[in-house]
Amino acid sequence: MAYQNSTVPFEKMLMKFVSEEDPMLSMLKWLCERLMEAEVDTKLGAEKSERVSNRQGYRSGYRIRRFDTRLGTMYLMVPKIRNGGYIPFFVEAKKRSEAALMNVIQEAYVNGVSTRKIEKLTKTLGIESISRSQVSAITKDLNEQVEAFRNRDLETTYPVLWVDALYEKIRDNRCVKNMAVLVVSGINLEGKRDILAIEPMYEESAATYTKLFDNLKARGLETVWLAVSDAHKGLVKAIRESFVGCSWQRCKVHFMRNILAHICGRDKQSFAEKLKQIWLQPDYDSAKKYASSLMDEYESKYPDAISTLEEGLEESLQFYKFDEIDSRKIASTNILERLNREIRRRTKVVGIFPSMDSYIRLVTSYLIEYSEDWSSGRSYINPKIITAIQEKLEKAA
């Protein structure tokens, strides 16, 4: 929509608004986009294309963002800022109130609550005007957004993937089961994080993991440099077969837990302190040397722990191949652990989910918000570092 030029006489703009299918929504869209342009100008210390010595940054085009209001749904052209995020002030304000409403609706919906009861629940938030038909429309729209997000096209290259599972109590054929849902996150060539997949795993086998990765490739993914996960045999096999040439990093946190399971209580803390020093060494050779010394020291006392360490050490040191990147970001799946904790904090109010579909619906709706925030925020890994690694890999090929 066009009403970007503020020099157009207001009377003329008003006549254009009146000619639209929804004049009030058109006016609101125009106002929001003018407010965003003014806010970005202030943030950068310069107007669009203005050349000044003290500007604080540069624009980087626009992104389309859906914005639901009481008047209807708008698709706003939100300005992007190079090397920094921008979220409009009115979107932040809306998220606090509207998220509360959506949480109530989602949590009630996944519990099989009727739309009549959901309408009553929304009134606890002070929202009196929402009707049963509106609630039904919201839940239908939510399903559409979830499916669109889970099946959207992906970029061809994600330098790093993190793969981890969530476990939740879900009702299946009248039985309550502890079922797994796999979450795949990645960074693109701009260093921005994204959620690539949220998939139920009815059976944790190499075949089901391969099917998941085949789906990612069907959506556009071609190249992965490093995949980070725990050591589930089926998962590791699927990673290696699906992404030929990709390095696999065994999550050091999961690996440490596996090793410490063989250490008795009185020695566990002191051994753990020594153990974690392996992955804090400045380079691969130093890490191998330190690990060898630790194995010699404890081999006779804790043979099972040392055997576990020796067996998985090499895979836990793959992050050193990408020493340009902060090891804390790629040596473990901690990037997903914090996300998983936040999801569990929200899902625990439901208790036992009535179906896998209801769980996927709720979790995906949360992850969509995270994905949007990540895409508009700062890069998780500096894109210059990623470019340098890419050039190095291309020369070595």
C-alpha positions as CSV (number, residue, x, y, z in Angstrom):
1,M,0.0,0.0,0.0
2,A,1.2,3.4,-0.8
3,Y,0.7,6.3,1.5
4,Q,4.3,6.6,2.4
5,N,4.8,10.2,1.1
6,S,3.8,12.6,4.0
7,T,3.8,15.6,1.6
8,V,0.6,14.4,0.0
9,P,-2.2,16.7,1.2
10,F,-4.2,15.1,4.0
11,E,-7.5,15.6,2.2
12,K,-6.2,13.7,-0.8
13,M,-4.9,10.9,1.4
14,L,-8.2,10.8,3.2
15,M,-10.1,10.3,-0.1
16,K,-7.7,7.4,-0.9
17,F,-8.4,5.8,2.5
18,V,-12.2,6.2,1.9
19,S,-11.9,4.4,-1.4
20,E,-10.2,1.4,0.3
21,E,-12.2,-1.7,1.3
22,D,-11.6,-1.0,5.0
23,P,-10.8,2.7,5.4
24,M,-10.1,2.6,9.1
25,L,-7.6,-0.3,8.8
26,S,-5.9,1.5,5.9
27,M,-5.5,4.6,8.0
28,L,-4.1,2.6,10.9
29,K,-1.6,0.9,8.6
30,W,-0.5,4.2,7.2
31,L,-0.1,5.7,10.7
32,C,1.9,2.7,12.0
33,E,4.3,2.8,9.1
34,R,4.8,6.6,9.5
35,L,5.5,6.0,13.2
36,M,8.0,3.3,12.4
37,E,9.9,5.5,9.9
38,A,10.1,8.3,12.4
39,E,11.2,6.0,15.2
40,V,14.0,4.5,13.0
41,D,15.1,8.0,11.9
42,T,15.4,8.9,15.6
43,K,17.2,5.7,16.4
44,L,19.8,6.1,13.6
45,G,20.1,9.9,14.1
46,A,19.4,10.5,10.4
47,E,16.6,10.3,7.9
48,K,16.5,7.8,5.1
49,S,19.3,8.4,2.6
50,E,20.5,11.4,4.6
51,R,24.3,11.8,4.7
52,V,25.4,13.0,8.2
53,S,28.6,12.4,10.1
54,N,27.0,11.4,13.4
55,R,24.5,8.8,12.2
56,Q,24.2,5.8,14.5
57,G,23.7,3.1,11.9
58,Y,22.2,2.3,8.5
59,R,18.9,0.9,7.2
60,S,18.8,-2.5,5.5
61,G,15.5,-2.7,3.6
62,Y,12.2,-3.9,5.0
63,R,10.6,-7.1,6.3
64,I,6.9,-7.9,6.3
65,R,5.4,-8.5,9.7
66,R,1.8,-9.5,10.5
67,F,0.1,-7.4,13.0
68,D,-3.3,-8.3,14.4
69,T,-5.5,-5.5,15.8
70,R,-9.1,-5.1,16.9
71,L,-9.8,-3.5,13.5
72,G,-8.3,-6.5,11.6
73,T,-5.0,-7.9,10.4
74,M,-2.4,-5.7,8.8
75,Y,0.9,-6.6,7.0
76,L,3.3,-3.9,7.8
77,M,6.5,-3.0,6.1
78,V,8.9,-2.9,9.1
79,P,12.2,-1.2,8.5
80,K,15.3,-3.3,9.1
81,I,18.5,-1.9,10.7
82,R,21.9,-3.2,9.6
83,N,23.9,-4.9,12.4
84,G,21.1,-4.4,14.9
85,G,17.5,-5.3,15.5
86,Y,14.4,-3.1,15.4
87,I,11.0,-3.9,16.9
88,P,8.4,-1.1,16.8
89,F,7.4,0.2,20.2
90,F,3.7,-0.5,19.5
91,V,4.5,-4.1,18.7
92,E,6.3,-4.5,22.1
93,A,3.3,-3.0,23.9
94,K,0.9,-5.2,22.0
95,K,2.9,-8.4,22.8
96,R,2.4,-8.0,26.5
97,S,-1.4,-7.8,26.4
98,E,-2.1,-9.9,23.3
99,A,0.3,-12.7,24.3
100,A,-1.6,-13.1,27.6
101,L,-4.8,-13.4,25.6
102,M,-3.3,-15.9,23.2
103,N,-1.9,-17.9,26.0
104,V,-5.3,-18.3,27.7
105,I,-6.9,-19.2,24.4
106,Q,-4.1,-21.7,23.4
107,E,-4.0,-23.4,26.8
108,A,-7.7,-23.7,26.9
109,Y,-7.9,-24.9,23.4
110,V,-5.3,-27.7,23.9
111,N,-7.3,-28.8,26.9
112,G,-10.4,-29.3,24.7
113,V,-12.2,-26.4,26.3
114,S,-15.2,-25.3,24.3
115,T,-15.2,-21.9,22.6
116,R,-18.0,-20.8,25.0
117,K,-15.7,-21.4,28.0
118,I,-12.7,-19.7,26.3
119,E,-14.8,-16.6,25.8
120,K,-15.4,-16.5,29.6
121,L,-11.6,-17.0,30.2
122,T,-10.7,-14.0,28.1
123,K,-12.9,-11.8,30.2
124,T,-10.4,-12.4,33.1
125,L,-8.0,-10.2,31.1
126,G,-10.5,-7.4,30.9
127,I,-11.4,-8.1,27.3
128,E,-15.2,-8.1,27.0
129,S,-15.7,-7.7,23.3
130,I,-14.3,-11.0,21.9
131,S,-17.0,-13.4,20.7
132,R,-17.3,-17.1,20.2
133,S,-16.9,-16.7,16.5
134,Q,-13.8,-14.6,17.0
135,V,-12.3,-17.2,19.3
136,S,-13.0,-19.9,16.7
137,A,-11.4,-17.7,14.0
138,I,-8.3,-17.2,16.2
139,T,-7.8,-20.9,16.8
140,K,-8.3,-21.6,13.1
141,D,-5.8,-18.9,12.2
142,L,-3.4,-20.3,14.9
143,N,-3.5,-23.7,13.2
144,E,-2.8,-22.1,9.8
145,Q,0.2,-20.1,11.2
146,V,1.7,-23.2,12.9
147,E,1.5,-25.3,9.7
148,A,2.8,-22.4,7.6
149,F,5.8,-22.0,10.0
150,R,6.6,-25.7,10.1
151,N,6.5,-26.1,6.3
152,R,8.1,-22.8,5.2
153,D,11.0,-22.7,2.8
154,L,14.5,-22.8,4.3
155,E,17.7,-21.2,3.2
156,T,20.2,-23.5,1.5
157,T,23.0,-23.2,4.0
158,Y,22.9,-23.3,7.8
159,P,26.5,-23.4,9.1
160,V,25.5,-24.8,12.5
161,L,22.5,-26.9,13.6
162,W,21.6,-27.7,17.1
163,V,19.3,-30.7,17.7
164,D,17.7,-31.6,21.0
165,A,14.6,-33.3,22.2
166,L,11.7,-32.3,24.5
167,Y,9.9,-35.0,26.5
168,E,6.3,-34.4,27.5
169,K,3.5,-36.5,28.9
170,I,1.0,-36.9,26.1
171,R,-2.2,-38.9,25.8
172,D,-2.1,-41.5,23.0
173,N,-4.9,-44.0,22.4
174,R,-6.1,-43.5,26.0
175,C,-2.6,-44.2,27.4
176,V,-0.4,-41.5,28.8
177,K,3.1,-41.7,27.3
178,N,6.3,-39.8,27.8
179,M,6.9,-38.8,24.1
180,A,9.7,-37.0,22.4
181,V,9.5,-33.9,20.2
182,L,12.7,-32.9,18.3
183,V,13.6,-29.2,18.0
184,V,16.1,-28.2,15.4
185,S,17.6,-24.8,15.5
186,G,20.3,-23.3,13.2
187,I,22.1,-20.1,12.2
188,N,22.1,-18.8,8.7
189,L,24.9,-17.2,6.8
190,E,24.1,-13.8,8.5
191,G,24.6,-15.4,11.9
192,K,21.0,-15.2,12.8
193,R,19.3,-17.9,14.8
194,D,16.2,-19.7,13.6
195,I,13.9,-22.6,14.4
196,L,14.0,-25.0,11.6
197,A,11.8,-27.9,12.8
198,I,9.5,-29.0,15.6
199,E,8.7,-32.6,14.9
200,P,7.1,-35.4,17.0
201,M,9.2,-38.5,17.3
202,Y,6.8,-41.5,17.7
203,E,9.8,-43.8,17.4
204,E,13.4,-42.7,18.1
205,S,15.3,-44.5,15.4
206,A,17.7,-43.7,12.6
207,A,14.8,-44.0,10.1
208,T,12.6,-41.4,11.8
209,Y,15.5,-39.0,12.3
210,T,16.4,-39.4,8.6
211,K,12.8,-38.7,7.6
212,L,13.1,-35.4,9.7
213,F,16.3,-34.4,7.9
214,D,14.8,-35.4,4.5
215,N,12.0,-33.0,5.2
216,L,14.4,-30.2,6.0
217,K,16.2,-30.8,2.7
218,A,12.9,-30.9,0.8
219,R,12.2,-27.4,2.2
220,G,15.5,-26.1,0.8
221,L,18.3,-27.0,3.2
222,E,21.4,-28.3,1.4
223,T,24.6,-27.6,3.4
224,V,25.5,-27.9,7.1
225,W,29.0,-27.5,8.5
226,L,28.5,-28.6,12.1
227,A,25.7,-30.4,13.8
228,V,25.5,-30.4,17.6
229,S,23.5,-33.0,19.5
230,D,23.7,-35.7,22.1
231,A,25.0,-39.2,21.2
232,H,21.8,-41.0,20.4
233,K,23.0,-43.6,17.8
234,G,20.0,-43.2,15.5
235,L,20.3,-39.4,15.5
236,V,24.1,-39.4,14.9
237,K,23.7,-42.0,12.0
238,A,21.0,-39.8,10.4
239,I,23.1,-36.7,10.7
240,R,26.1,-38.3,9.0
241,E,24.1,-39.9,6.2
242,S,21.9,-36.9,5.6
243,F,24.6,-34.2,5.5
244,V,27.7,-35.7,4.0
245,G,30.8,-33.8,4.9
246,C,29.2,-32.3,8.0
247,S,31.1,-32.5,11.3
248,W,29.2,-33.9,14.3
249,Q,29.8,-32.2,17.7
250,R,28.8,-34.4,20.7
251,C,27.2,-32.1,23.2
252,K,29.9,-31.7,25.9
253,V,27.2,-31.2,28.6
254,H,25.4,-34.4,27.8
255,F,28.8,-36.1,27.5
256,M,29.9,-34.9,30.9
257,R,26.8,-36.3,32.5
258,N,27.4,-39.7,30.8
259,I,30.9,-39.7,32.3
260,L,30.0,-38.5,35.8
261,A,27.3,-41.2,36.1
262,H,30.3,-43.6,36.8
263,I,31.8,-41.4,39.5
264,C,30.8,-41.9,43.2
265,G,29.2,-39.1,45.1
266,R,32.2,-38.0,47.2
267,D,34.5,-37.5,44.2
268,K,32.0,-36.3,41.7
269,Q,32.4,-32.5,42.3
270,S,36.2,-32.6,42.3
271,F,36.3,-34.9,39.2
272,A,33.8,-32.7,37.4
273,E,36.0,-29.6,37.9
274,K,38.9,-31.4,36.4
275,L,36.8,-32.9,33.6
276,K,35.3,-29.6,32.3
277,Q,38.8,-28.2,31.8
278,I,39.2,-30.4,28.7
279,W,36.8,-28.2,26.8
280,L,38.3,-25.0,28.1
281,Q,41.7,-25.6,26.6
282,P,42.9,-23.0,24.0
283,D,43.2,-25.5,21.1
284,Y,42.6,-29.1,20.0
285,D,46.1,-30.4,20.8
286,S,46.0,-28.9,24.3
287,A,42.6,-30.5,25.0
288,K,43.8,-33.9,23.8
289,K,46.9,-33.6,26.0
290,Y,45.0,-32.6,29.1
291,A,42.4,-35.4,28.5
292,S,45.2,-38.0,28.2
293,S,46.7,-36.8,31.5
294,L,43.3,-37.0,33.2
295,M,42.7,-40.5,31.9
296,D,46.0,-41.7,33.2
297,E,45.3,-40.3,36.6
298,Y,41.9,-41.9,37.0
299,E,42.0,-45.0,34.8
300,S,42.5,-47.5,37.7
301,K,40.0,-45.8,40.1
302,Y,37.2,-45.2,37.6
303,P,37.7,-47.5,34.6
304,D,34.1,-47.1,33.3
305,A,34.2,-43.3,33.5
306,I,37.6,-43.2,31.7
307,S,36.4,-45.8,29.1
308,T,33.4,-43.5,28.3
309,L,35.6,-40.5,28.1
310,E,38.1,-42.2,25.8
311,E,35.3,-43.5,23.5
312,G,33.6,-40.2,22.9
313,L,36.4,-37.7,23.3
314,E,37.1,-37.1,19.6
315,E,33.5,-36.3,18.8
316,S,33.3,-33.9,21.7
317,L,36.2,-31.8,20.3
318,Q,34.9,-31.1,16.9
319,F,34.1,-27.5,17.7
320,Y,37.9,-26.8,17.6
321,K,37.7,-27.1,13.8
322,F,35.8,-23.8,13.9
323,D,38.0,-22.0,16.4
324,E,37.0,-18.7,15.0
325,I,33.6,-19.1,16.8
326,D,33.2,-18.8,20.6
327,S,33.3,-22.4,21.7
328,R,30.5,-21.7,24.3
329,K,28.1,-21.4,21.4
330,I,28.9,-24.5,19.5
331,A,30.3,-27.1,22.0
332,S,26.9,-28.0,23.4
333,T,23.2,-27.7,22.9
334,N,22.8,-25.1,25.6
335,I,21.3,-22.7,23.0
336,L,18.3,-25.1,23.1
337,E,18.4,-25.9,26.8
338,R,17.4,-22.4,27.8
339,L,14.7,-22.4,25.1
340,N,13.4,-25.8,26.3
341,R,13.2,-24.6,29.9
342,E,11.1,-21.6,28.8
343,I,8.8,-24.0,26.9
344,R,8.5,-26.3,29.9
345,R,7.6,-23.4,32.1
346,R,4.6,-22.6,29.8
347,T,3.5,-26.2,29.1
348,K,3.5,-27.4,32.7
349,V,0.2,-25.5,33.3
350,V,-1.4,-28.0,30.9
351,G,0.0,-31.1,32.6
352,I,-1.0,-34.0,30.3
353,F,-1.6,-33.0,26.8
354,P,-4.7,-34.6,25.1
355,S,-2.8,-35.3,21.9
356,M,0.5,-34.8,20.2
357,D,-1.1,-32.3,17.8
358,S,-2.2,-30.1,20.7
359,Y,1.3,-30.1,22.1
360,I,2.9,-29.2,18.7
361,R,0.4,-26.4,18.2
362,L,1.2,-24.8,21.5
363,V,5.0,-25.2,21.4
364,T,5.2,-24.0,17.8
365,S,3.2,-20.8,18.6
366,Y,5.8,-20.0,21.2
367,L,8.7,-20.7,19.0
368,I,7.3,-18.5,16.2
369,E,7.7,-15.6,18.5
370,Y,11.3,-16.5,19.4
371,S,12.1,-16.9,15.7
372,E,10.7,-13.5,14.9
373,D,12.7,-11.9,17.7
374,W,15.9,-13.6,16.6
375,S,15.5,-12.5,13.0
376,S,15.1,-8.9,14.0
377,G,17.8,-8.9,16.7
378,R,21.5,-9.1,16.7
379,S,23.5,-11.9,15.0
380,Y,24.2,-14.8,17.3
381,I,27.5,-15.3,15.5
382,N,29.3,-12.4,13.7
383,P,28.6,-12.8,10.0
384,K,32.1,-11.7,9.2
385,I,33.4,-14.8,11.0
386,I,31.0,-17.0,9.1
387,T,32.1,-15.5,5.8
388,A,35.8,-16.2,6.7
389,I,35.0,-19.8,7.6
390,Q,33.1,-20.2,4.3
391,E,36.0,-18.9,2.3
392,K,38.4,-21.3,4.2
393,L,36.1,-24.3,3.5
394,E,35.8,-23.4,-0.2
395,K,39.6,-23.2,-0.5
396,A,40.0,-26.6,1.2
397,A,37.4,-28.3,-1.0
